[in-house]
Amino acid sequence: MDNEEMLAITVLIADRTYRLNIRRDEEEVVRKAAKMIEDKLNLYGNRYKVDKDERDKYLSMIALDLAVNFCKMDSEKDMEPMADKIKELNLELKKYLGI
């Protein structure tokens, strides 16, 4: 991979900065993911009145929450071909019945 395709960025998570070398086409997704983690951390912090010094303790709960959402999306994606097939069969049935 060319160095031209790589980009050095810095993201902030739990008051810590992380310098990452990523592909240029991944920048938006990486920044969005870092913001999502930071937003969830703030949500947990506000909900449970966590001191700023202890915020990093909630990172494992955030990781679990995001992983659960990812698994849900992944399983929904797996159902997409089945839903497409059902739509196709439904159209054929409507044609056959003259609806």
Secondary structure, DSSP 8 states (H G I E B T S, - for coil): --GGGEEEEEEEETTEEEEEEEEGGGHHHHHHHHHHHHHHHHHHHHHHT--GGGGGGGHHHHHHHHHHHHHHHHHHHHHHHHHHHHHHHHHHHHHHHT-
